[in-house]
Amino acid sequence: MKRKFTRNRIRRLRLSWYLAAIAAIAFAPPVHVYAQSSFLGQVINGTDDAKENSGVVNRSSATISIGGDQYIGLRYRNVTIPQGASILSAQVTFKSTTVASTATFTIKAQAIDNAAAFASTASNISSRAVTVASVTTGLTGSSSPYTTVDLSVVIQEVINRSGWSSGNAIALIIERVTPATGTKIVSTFESAGTSSAASLNISYELCAPAVLDPVFDIGTTSTICQGMGTATYSATATNATGMTYSLDATSLAAGNTID
């Protein structure tokens, strides 16, 4: 007995075969390249390092006292790090000719997309809004230069700002820990120019391309660049016409979602 196919049934069969064929195709997942780069920030003007005590800002001193001055401001121009880059490490290096006890301090960054130069107006350093992230550390050792511990959590908060753009300026705010535990006298731009001032060394990583739609193999996973890192997606064929998607636990914990 011959089976009679209506025109509509033939269309449905063709559609089913087509969808099944699509579900069976293996798409190659994207390949992402992670490029590590570095940035060296230097103070290039006397308005980019300053100290503040009792609200009085001094931009012309040849030295600053880590652990002694109430507030110290360091500004770095033209920070050529793209928005959302993953900060691997960040350290400030100070130069000094003095030997002293360990100087303890807290360092934050100004919470702004593009930090302005320091002004001589009252409390111009201490009145600036700062990042939630901070690092309390100390400068130890008996010979210059002195380098801080990793400050990447502080720099990351600024780089993650939606208004941040490569080439903007970052200002670091150093606050004395009370009671003071010791001091180190370090040089500023006014001492001998850029070579004597504190430098900022940042190592960062970019996922290239910065944004890419995930592509799946059936039953496998695909990774998409998310600026700071990656999100891992899984695809499962439920039938010839459907596919479900999910995020792994690490991606979910990082706040990623599927739109």
C-alpha positions as CSV (number, residue, x, y, z in Angstrom):
1,M,0.0,0.0,0.0
2,K,1.5,3.3,-1.0
3,R,1.7,6.1,1.5
4,K,0.2,9.3,0.4
5,F,2.1,12.4,1.2
6,T,0.3,15.7,1.2
7,R,2.0,18.9,0.1
8,N,2.0,20.1,3.8
9,R,3.5,16.8,5.0
10,I,6.3,17.0,2.4
11,R,7.1,20.5,3.6
12,R,7.2,19.4,7.2
13,L,9.5,16.5,6.4
14,R,11.8,18.7,4.4
15,L,11.9,21.2,7.4
16,S,12.6,18.3,9.8
17,W,15.4,17.0,7.7
18,Y,16.9,20.5,7.3
19,L,16.8,21.1,11.1
20,A,18.2,17.7,11.9
21,A,21.1,18.4,9.5
22,I,21.8,21.7,11.1
23,A,21.8,20.1,14.6
24,A,24.3,17.5,13.3
25,I,26.8,20.1,11.9
26,A,29.9,20.5,14.0
27,F,30.9,24.2,14.2
28,A,34.5,24.9,15.2
29,P,34.7,26.8,18.4
30,P,36.5,30.2,18.3
31,V,40.2,30.4,19.1
32,H,41.1,33.2,21.5
33,V,44.5,34.7,21.9
34,Y,45.5,36.2,25.2
35,A,48.1,38.9,24.8
36,Q,50.1,40.2,27.8
37,S,51.3,43.7,27.7
38,S,52.9,46.2,30.2
39,F,52.6,49.9,30.9
40,L,55.1,52.1,32.6
41,G,53.6,55.3,34.1
42,Q,55.9,58.2,35.1
43,V,55.3,61.5,36.7
44,I,56.0,64.1,34.0
45,N,55.0,67.4,35.7
46,G,55.1,68.9,39.1
47,T,51.3,69.0,39.3
48,D,51.2,65.2,39.1
49,D,52.8,64.5,42.6
50,A,51.9,66.4,45.7
51,K,51.4,66.0,49.5
52,E,48.7,67.3,51.9
53,N,48.9,67.9,55.6
54,S,46.0,69.5,57.6
55,G,44.3,70.4,54.3
56,V,47.3,72.3,52.9
57,V,48.5,70.9,49.5
58,N,52.2,71.2,48.6
59,R,53.2,70.6,45.0
60,S,56.7,72.1,45.1
61,S,58.5,69.9,47.6
62,A,61.4,67.8,46.4
63,T,60.5,65.0,48.8
64,I,57.4,63.3,50.3
65,S,57.3,61.3,53.5
66,I,55.7,57.9,53.1
67,G,54.1,57.2,56.5
68,G,54.6,60.8,57.6
69,D,52.6,63.0,55.3
70,Q,48.9,62.6,55.8
71,Y,48.0,62.3,52.1
72,I,50.1,61.9,49.0
73,G,48.9,62.1,45.4
74,L,50.5,60.5,42.4
75,R,49.0,61.0,38.9
76,Y,49.9,59.1,35.8
77,R,48.9,60.4,32.4
78,N,48.1,58.6,29.2
79,V,47.5,55.2,30.7
80,T,47.2,53.2,27.5
81,I,45.3,50.2,28.9
82,P,41.9,49.4,27.2
83,Q,38.7,49.4,29.3
84,G,38.1,46.0,30.9
85,A,41.6,44.6,30.5
86,S,42.6,42.1,33.1
87,I,45.2,43.6,35.4
88,L,47.8,41.0,36.3
89,S,50.0,43.1,38.5
90,A,50.6,46.7,39.5
91,Q,53.3,48.3,41.6
92,V,54.6,51.7,42.5
93,T,58.4,52.2,42.8
94,F,59.8,55.0,44.9
95,K,63.4,56.3,44.9
96,S,65.1,57.5,48.1
97,T,68.5,58.1,49.6
98,T,67.4,57.6,53.2
99,V,67.2,54.6,55.4
100,A,64.3,54.4,57.9
101,S,62.0,52.0,59.6
102,T,59.1,50.4,57.8
103,A,56.5,52.9,56.6
104,T,52.9,51.7,56.5
105,F,50.2,53.3,54.4
106,T,46.9,52.6,52.6
107,I,46.8,53.2,48.9
108,K,43.6,53.7,46.7
109,A,42.9,55.3,43.4
110,Q,40.7,58.2,42.6
111,A,37.3,56.8,41.5
112,I,37.0,58.8,38.3
113,D,37.3,58.0,34.6
114,N,40.1,60.6,33.9
115,A,41.9,62.1,36.9
116,A,42.8,65.7,36.9
117,A,46.1,67.2,38.0
118,F,46.5,68.1,41.6
119,A,45.7,71.7,42.5
120,S,46.9,73.9,45.4
121,T,43.4,74.4,46.7
122,A,42.7,73.2,50.2
123,S,42.2,69.4,50.6
124,N,42.5,68.8,46.9
125,I,44.0,65.3,47.5
126,S,42.0,64.1,50.5
127,S,38.6,65.4,49.1
128,R,38.8,63.2,46.0
129,A,36.4,60.3,45.9
130,V,38.4,57.0,46.0
131,T,37.9,53.4,45.0
132,V,36.3,50.8,47.2
133,A,39.4,48.6,46.6
134,S,42.4,49.5,48.7
135,V,45.7,48.0,49.8
136,T,47.4,48.6,53.1
137,T,51.1,47.8,52.9
138,G,54.5,49.0,53.9
139,L,57.8,50.0,52.4
140,T,60.7,48.0,53.9
141,G,64.3,47.5,53.2
142,S,67.4,49.6,53.6
143,S,68.2,50.5,50.0
144,S,66.4,52.4,47.2
145,P,64.4,51.9,45.1
146,Y,61.4,50.7,47.2
147,T,58.6,48.9,45.5
148,T,55.1,48.3,46.9
149,V,53.2,45.0,47.0
150,D,50.7,44.2,44.2
151,L,48.1,46.9,43.7
152,S,46.2,45.3,40.8
153,V,42.9,45.2,42.7
154,V,43.0,49.0,42.9
155,I,44.0,49.6,39.3
156,Q,41.4,47.0,38.1
157,E,38.5,49.0,39.7
158,V,39.5,52.1,37.6
159,I,40.0,50.1,34.4
160,N,36.6,48.5,34.8
161,R,34.8,51.8,34.9
162,S,32.3,52.1,32.0
163,G,33.7,55.6,31.2
164,W,37.3,54.5,31.3
165,S,39.2,54.9,27.9
166,S,42.8,54.1,27.0
167,G,44.9,57.2,27.3
168,N,43.1,58.5,30.4
169,A,44.9,59.5,33.6
170,I,44.9,57.5,36.9
171,A,45.6,59.2,40.3
172,L,46.7,57.2,43.3
173,I,45.9,58.4,46.8
174,I,48.3,57.3,49.6
175,E,47.0,57.8,53.1
176,R,49.1,57.6,56.3
177,V,48.2,54.9,58.7
178,T,47.4,56.2,62.2
179,P,49.3,55.9,64.4
180,A,52.4,56.2,62.1
181,T,54.7,53.2,62.2
182,G,57.7,54.7,60.5
183,T,58.6,56.9,57.6
184,K,60.5,56.8,54.4
185,I,61.5,60.0,52.6
186,V,61.3,59.6,48.8
187,S,61.9,61.9,45.9
188,T,59.4,63.7,43.8
189,F,59.4,65.3,40.3
190,E,60.7,68.5,41.8
191,S,63.9,66.7,42.9
192,A,65.3,65.7,39.6
193,G,62.4,65.4,37.2
194,T,60.8,62.2,35.9
195,S,63.9,60.1,36.9
196,S,63.4,60.8,40.6
197,A,59.7,60.5,40.8
198,A,57.6,57.5,41.7
199,S,56.8,55.2,38.7
200,L,53.8,52.9,38.2
201,N,54.4,49.5,36.6
202,I,51.3,47.6,35.3
203,S,51.1,44.2,33.6
204,Y,47.8,43.4,31.9
205,E,46.2,40.9,29.6
206,L,43.7,41.2,26.8
207,C,41.5,38.6,25.2
208,A,41.5,39.1,21.4
209,P,39.0,39.6,19.9
210,A,37.4,41.6,22.8
211,V,33.9,40.5,21.9
212,L,32.9,37.4,20.0
213,D,29.6,35.5,19.8
214,P,30.0,32.0,21.1
215,V,29.9,29.2,18.5
216,F,29.2,25.6,19.6
217,D,30.0,22.0,18.8
218,I,27.0,19.8,19.8
219,G,27.8,18.5,23.2
220,T,30.9,20.5,23.7
221,T,31.7,24.0,25.1
222,S,32.8,27.3,23.7
223,T,34.5,30.2,25.3
224,I,33.7,33.9,24.7
225,C,36.0,36.8,25.5
226,Q,34.5,39.0,28.2
227,G,37.1,41.8,28.5
228,M,38.5,40.9,31.8
229,G,38.5,37.2,31.0
230,T,36.2,34.5,29.6
231,A,32.8,32.9,30.0
232,T,32.4,29.2,29.2
233,Y,29.1,28.1,27.5
234,S,27.8,24.6,27.0
235,A,25.4,23.6,24.2
236,T,23.2,20.4,24.3
237,A,21.1,19.3,21.4
238,T,17.7,18.3,22.9
239,N,16.1,17.2,19.6
240,A,16.3,18.0,15.9
241,T,14.9,21.5,16.4
242,G,16.2,22.7,19.7
243,M,19.4,23.4,21.6
244,T,19.8,24.5,25.2
245,Y,22.6,26.6,26.6
246,S,24.2,26.9,30.0
247,L,27.1,28.7,31.8
248,D,29.7,26.9,33.9
249,A,29.9,27.7,37.6
250,T,32.9,29.9,37.3
251,S,31.2,32.1,34.7
252,L,28.1,32.4,36.8
253,A,30.1,33.3,39.8
254,A,31.7,36.1,37.8
255,G,28.3,37.6,37.1
256,N,28.0,36.5,33.5
257,T,24.5,35.8,32.0
258,I,23.0,34.5,28.8
259,D,20.8,37.1,27.1
